[in-house]
Amino acid sequence: MKNSALVEQSPARRSTRSLLPVQTASQPEIAHRLRAIEEAAVVQSIGGTPLVRLRTLERHLGLPASIELHLKTEWVNPGGSIKDRTALSIVRAAVASNDLKPAQRLIDATSGNTGIAYAMLGAALGIPVTLVVPDSASLERKTTLAAYGAEVVFSDPYEGSDG
């Protein structure tokens, strides 16, 4: 699969995948699912973050007038980070390619904001989400994932998100 997140498949499907005909969704069905994603309020609030000029810092650094410093305020995304954009792009691509079918579970190993973004999108779009998270993750992060309804599997903190 091209995306970083894995999509759950039953063991029987994995073992006989090449023997069974592949069921694909029709283009109108996929288009309908993509429209539903785009119409979700949380999706509409991702991106379009303000760009703020840092004039005080420009003066403090003594920059010439021809050089401007700007800051992109990605923390105003609904999940609080730029990773909302990444997760949305991956979910869109997985739906568009029919790698993520209705009722399938999105599974990913994460220790950061991408997991929060997946959990948020899963809650908003009705996609079940399982995240493998190091047991050493902050209480705030664990609470946020649980609040979004993600299933959280804890891994050995010494192995990080790869554990």
Backbone as CSV, one residue per row, in Angstrom:
resi,resn,N_x,N_y,N_z,CA_x,CA_y,CA_z,C_x,C_y,C_z
1,MET,0.835,-1.175,0.000,0.000,0.000,0.000,0.880,1.238,0.000
2,LYS,0.446,2.274,-0.669,1.238,3.474,-0.830,1.206,4.370,0.394
3,ASN,0.179,4.284,1.222,0.026,5.171,2.361,0.760,4.626,3.573
4,SER,1.104,5.544,4.516,1.829,5.109,5.700,0.928,4.357,6.670
5,ALA,-0.344,4.606,6.646,-1.260,3.901,7.534,-1.653,2.582,6.885
6,LEU,-1.886,1.598,7.715,-2.284,0.287,7.217,-3.788,0.153,7.305
7,VAL,-4.357,-0.592,6.426,-5.780,-0.874,6.457,-5.942,-2.341,6.804
8,GLU,-6.786,-2.598,7.802,-6.976,-3.958,8.303,-7.631,-4.846,7.249
9,GLN,-7.109,-6.050,7.129,-7.726,-7.072,6.294,-7.801,-8.339,7.129
10,SER,-8.824,-9.120,6.916,-8.951,-10.353,7.680,-7.847,-11.315,7.258
11,PRO,-7.397,-12.217,8.178,-6.350,-13.175,7.824,-6.718,-14.015,6.609
12,ALA,-7.981,-14.406,6.495,-8.391,-15.224,5.344,-8.221,-14.445,4.050
13,ARG,-8.545,-13.184,4.071,-8.420,-12.373,2.855,-6.955,-12.224,2.466
14,ARG,-6.091,-12.029,3.470,-4.664,-11.870,3.170,-4.095,-13.132,2.548
15,SER,-4.456,-14.283,3.101,-3.838,-15.520,2.643,-4.349,-15.968,1.279
16,THR,-5.539,-15.532,0.898,-6.097,-15.971,-0.384,-6.283,-14.809,-1.348
17,ARG,-5.660,-13.710,-1.057,-5.876,-12.498,-1.846,-5.686,-12.719,-3.337
18,SER,-4.640,-13.418,-3.730,-4.384,-13.591,-5.154,-5.337,-14.601,-5.796
19,LEU,-6.048,-15.409,-4.985,-6.947,-16.415,-5.525,-8.367,-15.901,-5.718
20,LEU,-8.708,-14.813,-5.034,-10.067,-14.303,-5.095,-10.160,-13.120,-6.042
21,PRO,-11.290,-12.986,-6.715,-11.455,-11.787,-7.539,-11.530,-10.560,-6.635
22,VAL,-10.931,-9.493,-7.050,-10.914,-8.276,-6.256,-12.238,-7.548,-6.442
23,GLN,-12.881,-7.234,-5.331,-14.114,-6.460,-5.403,-13.734,-4.992,-5.347
24,THR,-14.106,-4.260,-6.348,-13.786,-2.842,-6.353,-15.069,-2.037,-6.308
25,ALA,-14.968,-0.896,-5.703,-16.114,0.001,-5.662,-16.222,0.708,-6.999
26,SER,-17.431,1.044,-7.356,-17.628,1.785,-8.600,-17.123,3.212,-8.419
27,GLN,-16.790,3.846,-9.517,-16.321,5.227,-9.447,-17.359,6.143,-8.794
28,PRO,-18.659,6.000,-9.113,-19.638,6.857,-8.430,-19.672,6.629,-6.920
29,GLU,-19.493,5.370,-6.509,-19.483,5.057,-5.075,-18.290,5.724,-4.394
30,ILE,-17.119,5.641,-4.998,-15.925,6.278,-4.439,-16.103,7.793,-4.439
31,ALA,-16.638,8.339,-5.520,-16.870,9.786,-5.597,-17.822,10.237,-4.491
32,HIS,-18.838,9.431,-4.213,-19.781,9.754,-3.140,-19.063,9.776,-1.790
33,ARG,-18.215,8.797,-1.542,-17.468,8.742,-0.278,-16.522,9.928,-0.155
34,LEU,-15.873,10.315,-1.258,-14.975,11.471,-1.231,-15.753,12.766,-0.979
35,ARG,-16.945,12.891,-1.574,-17.780,14.080,-1.330,-18.165,14.160,0.146
36,ALA,-18.492,13.024,0.734,-18.863,12.999,2.151,-17.700,13.465,3.022
37,ILE,-16.488,13.074,2.655,-15.312,13.527,3.401,-15.201,15.043,3.303
38,GLU,-15.299,15.568,2.092,-15.126,17.007,1.879,-16.209,17.831,2.560
39,GLU,-17.398,17.253,2.753,-18.501,17.987,3.367,-18.437,17.992,4.892
40,ALA,-17.596,17.158,5.486,-17.490,17.105,6.944,-16.915,18.422,7.472
41,ALA,-17.542,18.954,8.509,-17.121,20.244,9.064,-15.660,20.233,9.496
42,VAL,-15.229,19.130,10.116,-13.844,19.083,10.584,-12.872,19.139,9.406
43,VAL,-13.218,18.510,8.302,-12.362,18.527,7.111,-12.303,19.936,6.536
44,GLN,-13.431,20.616,6.519,-13.458,21.976,5.990,-12.642,22.945,6.834
45,SER,-12.411,22.598,8.095,-11.640,23.490,8.963,-10.144,23.194,8.944
46,ILE,-9.722,22.172,8.204,-8.292,21.858,8.090,-7.701,22.691,6.963
47,GLY,-6.572,23.310,7.250,-5.904,24.132,6.239,-6.416,25.556,6.280
48,GLY,-5.975,26.337,5.333,-6.374,27.736,5.295,-5.922,28.496,6.525
49,THR,-4.848,28.037,7.140,-4.366,28.668,8.364,-3.713,30.013,8.045
50,PRO,-3.869,30.978,8.945,-3.332,32.319,8.686,-1.803,32.345,8.606
51,LEU,-1.331,33.294,7.836,0.092,33.592,7.729,0.297,34.922,8.443
52,VAL,1.188,34.962,9.428,1.390,36.146,10.250,2.799,36.693,10.022
53,ARG,2.883,37.985,9.760,4.195,38.618,9.581,4.785,38.936,10.948
54,LEU,6.074,38.661,11.108,6.779,38.862,12.377,7.618,40.142,12.315
55,ARG,6.960,41.275,12.305,7.646,42.566,12.156,8.588,42.855,13.321
56,THR,8.173,42.537,14.539,9.022,42.800,15.701,10.321,42.019,15.597
57,LEU,10.242,40.764,15.193,11.447,39.949,15.033,12.305,40.467,13.883
58,GLU,11.669,40.915,12.813,12.424,41.502,11.692,13.255,42.684,12.184
59,ARG,12.618,43.558,12.989,13.343,44.731,13.521,14.438,44.297,14.478
60,HIS,14.109,43.341,15.364,15.087,42.855,16.351,16.324,42.272,15.661
61,LEU,16.115,41.577,14.571,17.229,40.977,13.827,17.917,41.978,12.905
62,GLY,17.340,43.157,12.773,17.934,44.171,11.909,17.864,43.821,10.436
63,LEU,16.810,43.147,10.030,16.678,42.730,8.631,16.352,43.926,7.744
64,PRO,16.880,43.918,6.538,16.526,44.995,5.598,15.045,44.892,5.222
65,ALA,14.466,45.985,4.782,13.039,46.037,4.437,12.666,45.041,3.345
66,SER,13.634,44.618,2.564,13.354,43.677,1.470,13.151,42.244,1.959
67,ILE,13.456,41.982,3.226,13.304,40.632,3.787,12.174,40.646,4.811
68,GLU,11.211,39.766,4.606,10.082,39.641,5.522,10.073,38.244,6.135
69,LEU,9.762,38.169,7.425,9.594,36.882,8.106,8.105,36.652,8.346
70,HIS,7.660,35.449,8.007,6.256,35.094,8.204,6.172,33.772,8.953
71,LEU,5.100,33.602,9.679,4.846,32.396,10.458,3.501,31.818,10.030
72,LYS,3.468,30.529,9.728,2.228,29.845,9.367,1.635,29.274,10.651
73,THR,0.416,29.619,10.966,-0.198,29.257,12.250,-0.932,27.917,12.173
74,GLU,-0.181,26.857,11.963,-0.774,25.521,11.793,-1.469,25.013,13.051
75,TRP,-1.171,25.581,14.205,-1.793,25.123,15.436,-3.286,25.451,15.485
76,VAL,-3.782,26.257,14.545,-5.219,26.539,14.535,-6.021,25.477,13.776
77,ASN,-5.349,24.482,13.216,-6.060,23.336,12.646,-6.820,22.650,13.781
78,PRO,-7.912,21.952,13.498,-8.730,21.386,14.576,-7.995,20.397,15.479
79,GLY,-7.020,19.671,14.945,-6.245,18.747,15.763,-5.023,19.403,16.392
80,GLY,-4.793,20.663,16.078,-3.730,21.428,16.717,-2.382,21.389,16.035
81,SER,-2.281,20.790,14.852,-0.969,20.736,14.206,-1.086,20.604,12.695
82,ILE,0.047,20.739,12.048,0.131,20.568,10.596,-0.179,19.126,10.190
83,LYS,-0.059,18.194,11.126,-0.298,16.781,10.817,-1.748,16.500,10.435
84,ASP,-2.654,17.428,10.743,-4.039,17.276,10.286,-4.076,17.206,8.765
85,ARG,-3.262,18.033,8.119,-3.204,18.044,6.651,-2.692,16.705,6.123
86,THR,-1.643,16.193,6.757,-1.044,14.924,6.337,-2.046,13.781,6.461
87,ALA,-2.670,13.675,7.625,-3.629,12.587,7.857,-4.804,12.680,6.892
88,LEU,-5.297,13.876,6.656,-6.414,14.051,5.722,-6.008,13.635,4.316
89,SER,-4.820,14.000,3.906,-4.332,13.626,2.577,-4.238,12.109,2.433
90,ILE,-3.760,11.440,3.466,-3.631,9.979,3.434,-5.009,9.319,3.405
91,VAL,-5.941,9.815,4.210,-7.296,9.245,4.219,-7.966,9.466,2.865
92,ARG,-7.847,10.662,2.324,-8.421,10.933,0.989,-7.860,9.963,-0.049
93,ALA,-6.537,9.805,-0.055,-5.894,8.930,-1.040,-6.327,7.481,-0.849
94,ALA,-6.443,7.040,0.402,-6.850,5.656,0.672,-8.288,5.403,0.227
95,VAL,-9.160,6.373,0.417,-10.549,6.230,-0.039,-10.603,6.285,-1.562
96,ALA,-9.881,7.232,-2.156,-9.900,7.391,-3.617,-9.394,6.147,-4.332
97,SER,-8.400,5.475,-3.749,-7.843,4.266,-4.364,-8.608,3.008,-3.947
98,ASN,-9.593,3.183,-3.083,-10.394,2.093,-2.534,-9.565,1.152,-1.649
99,ASP,-8.431,1.640,-1.157,-7.661,0.876,-0.173,-8.343,0.917,1.198
100,LEU,-9.095,1.964,1.454,-9.852,2.092,2.698,-11.332,2.057,2.335
101,LYS,-11.931,0.914,2.606,-13.333,0.682,2.252,-14.222,0.984,3.453
102,PRO,-15.522,1.149,3.233,-16.424,1.399,4.357,-16.276,0.323,5.437
103,ALA,-16.265,0.757,6.678,-16.170,-0.091,7.875,-14.799,-0.711,8.079
104,GLN,-13.845,-0.489,7.182,-12.491,-0.982,7.439,-11.828,-0.106,8.481
105,ARG,-10.885,-0.695,9.173,-10.173,-0.022,10.253,-8.856,0.537,9.741
106,LEU,-8.576,1.778,10.094,-7.295,2.397,9.786,-6.368,2.114,10.962
107,ILE,-5.184,1.581,10.687,-4.230,1.211,11.732,-2.912,1.907,11.444
108,ASP,-2.321,2.508,12.488,-1.030,3.163,12.307,-0.265,3.127,13.617
109,ALA,1.047,3.152,13.506,1.926,3.299,14.664,2.302,4.770,14.735
110,THR,2.159,5.355,15.911,2.387,6.791,16.040,2.837,7.130,17.447
111,SER,3.545,8.205,17.558,3.862,8.729,18.883,3.550,10.213,18.926
112,GLY,2.861,10.699,17.909,2.681,12.137,17.833,1.358,12.597,17.280
113,ASN,1.422,13.754,16.645,0.232,14.458,16.199,-0.493,13.803,15.032
114,THR,0.187,12.969,14.254,-0.507,12.286,13.163,-1.567,11.349,13.738
115,GLY,-1.252,10.685,14.826,-2.222,9.805,15.475,-3.441,10.563,15.969
116,ILE,-3.214,11.729,16.545,-4.338,12.556,16.994,-5.192,12.951,15.793
117,ALA,-4.547,13.305,14.690,-5.283,13.686,13.479,-6.088,12.507,12.937
118,TYR,-5.496,11.309,12.900,-6.243,10.123,12.454,-7.451,9.882,13.359
119,ALA,-7.239,9.963,14.671,-8.332,9.724,15.618,-9.451,10.742,15.418
120,MET,-9.087,12.002,15.229,-10.068,13.064,15.014,-10.854,12.815,13.727
121,LEU,-10.136,12.514,12.641,-10.799,12.251,11.362,-11.665,11.000,11.439
122,GLY,-11.167,9.972,12.112,-11.953,8.753,12.275,-13.266,9.026,12.986
123,ALA,-13.203,9.826,14.050,-14.419,10.166,14.792,-15.389,10.956,13.921
124,ALA,-14.867,11.882,13.150,-15.720,12.744,12.323,-16.300,12.019,11.115
125,LEU,-15.542,11.073,10.568,-15.937,10.425,9.315,-16.474,9.008,9.499
126,GLY,-16.513,8.530,10.746,-17.018,7.183,10.997,-16.052,6.088,10.590
127,ILE,-14.768,6.385,10.622,-13.737,5.400,10.279,-13.157,4.863,11.583
128,PRO,-13.251,3.550,11.831,-12.626,3.013,13.039,-11.104,3.135,12.941
129,VAL,-10.480,3.542,14.046,-9.039,3.799,14.057,-8.397,3.042,15.209
130,THR,-7.298,2.342,14.920,-6.460,1.715,15.938,-5.071,2.309,15.817
131,LEU,-4.530,2.763,16.939,-3.205,3.371,16.948,-2.311,2.628,17.923
132,VAL,-1.108,2.315,17.483,-0.100,1.707,18.346,0.771,2.854,18.841
133,VAL,0.781,3.035,20.168,1.412,4.190,20.792,2.354,3.701,21.884
134,PRO,3.546,4.290,21.997,4.428,3.905,23.099,3.745,4.171,24.444
135,ASP,3.911,3.265,25.383,3.300,3.411,26.698,3.775,4.678,27.404
136,SER,4.905,5.213,26.976,5.461,6.418,27.592,4.836,7.705,27.053
137,ALA,3.864,7.600,26.162,3.196,8.799,25.631,2.578,9.580,26.788
138,SER,2.477,10.875,26.618,1.949,11.725,27.685,0.488,11.390,27.989
139,LEU,0.090,11.670,29.218,-1.291,11.446,29.632,-2.232,12.276,28.760
140,GLU,-1.829,13.485,28.421,-2.646,14.350,27.566,-2.900,13.693,26.208
141,ARG,-1.863,13.115,25.629,-1.989,12.463,24.319,-2.908,11.238,24.424
142,LYS,-2.703,10.427,25.449,-3.539,9.236,25.645,-5.005,9.629,25.835
143,THR,-5.239,10.676,26.617,-6.598,11.146,26.878,-7.250,11.670,25.607
144,THR,-6.498,12.400,24.804,-7.025,12.950,23.549,-7.422,11.829,22.600
145,LEU,-6.560,10.823,22.450,-6.868,9.696,21.561,-8.124,8.963,22.030
146,ALA,-8.223,8.750,23.336,-9.400,8.073,23.891,-10.660,8.914,23.681
147,ALA,-10.540,10.223,23.832,-11.701,11.107,23.653,-12.236,11.040,22.227
148,TYR,-11.362,10.849,21.267,-11.789,10.720,19.873,-12.294,9.313,19.549
149,GLY,-12.179,8.389,20.500,-12.716,7.047,20.297,-11.780,6.079,19.602
150,ALA,-10.518,6.442,19.467,-9.561,5.532,18.835,-9.249,4.374,19.774
151,GLU,-9.064,3.206,19.198,-8.554,2.077,19.970,-7.050,2.288,20.069
152,VAL,-6.519,2.241,21.280,-5.096,2.488,21.481,-4.446,1.219,22.006
153,VAL,-3.402,0.774,21.322,-2.604,-0.374,21.736,-1.262,0.189,22.167
154,PHE,-0.861,-0.117,23.394,0.393,0.438,23.895,1.554,-0.501,23.591
155,SER,2.651,0.093,23.164,3.853,-0.674,22.841,4.939,-0.362,23.862
156,ASP,5.983,-1.154,23.830,7.129,-0.963,24.710,7.735,0.411,24.436
157,PRO,7.849,1.258,25.458,8.371,2.605,25.224,9.814,2.625,24.724
158,TYR,10.559,1.553,24.975,11.943,1.506,24.505,12.027,1.218,23.013
159,GLU,10.937,0.729,22.451,10.906,0.462,21.013,10.204,1.578,20.248
160,GLY,9.704,2.596,20.960,9.032,3.711,20.307,7.792,3.250,19.573
161,SER,7.434,3.961,18.521,6.219,3.601,17.789,6.428,2.367,16.923
162,ASP,7.668,1.884,16.820,7.937,0.665,16.056,7.673,-0.593,16.875
163,GLY,7.550,-0.451,18.199,7.371,-1.595,19.087,6.056,-2.197,18.912
